[in-house]
Amino acid sequence: MEEAIMDYNQKQLQILDTAERLFAMHGFHGASVRDIAQEADVNIAMISYYFGSKERLIEAIFLKRVMDVKNGLDELVKNKDLAPLEKINKLIELFVAKISDRPYFCRIMVRAQATQEGVPTELIHEVKKQMYDLVKKLITEGQKKGAFLGDIDTMMMVNTLVGTSNHVIISQNFLKKVWNQEAISEEKFRQQLKERVSNHLKKLFKVVLTDER
């Protein structure tokens, strides 16, 4: 998967960001290459030159965002200074922040899993497996050091992290209304949301991993 990632120039990033927003708003089939070109202020030929097709474009978006998260998690796994539970807490903070800061991609990811629209199923499965493997490494490390319980369902831990984060982010408008936070700015609410979700998941994971409250 890493081989598919490249350093994009400013024009390519402009196309990717625009396409990400339009795919999130209108779906893969609802956003045309012409729409993307118009919004990104480029011509269709440039999109074809850089990405080849709409299918390759959404794959590029998917891979770029996922690898951004994965690279951060890889660094966390290699960290020798943090205790096992500290690593889990950092994992939660990193993942929630990435999801919160990329709400359009979050919507694409949720839609792709529900409808298999645009993104190949095997790519989604590979992403899930890599996420599982990384979390498994952190949990296994903690178990070897005696910091975590032996009977941990890693897949359910991953599902809890990803599912909770995704659901909260795509429900921001509803939550803002329910929590009576409609008067505050989007940026301030997003920051509060990140902290609230992170703190909740940290408490939950601590109980599951250590049986401590």
Beta strands, then each sheet from edge to edge (+ up, - down):
end
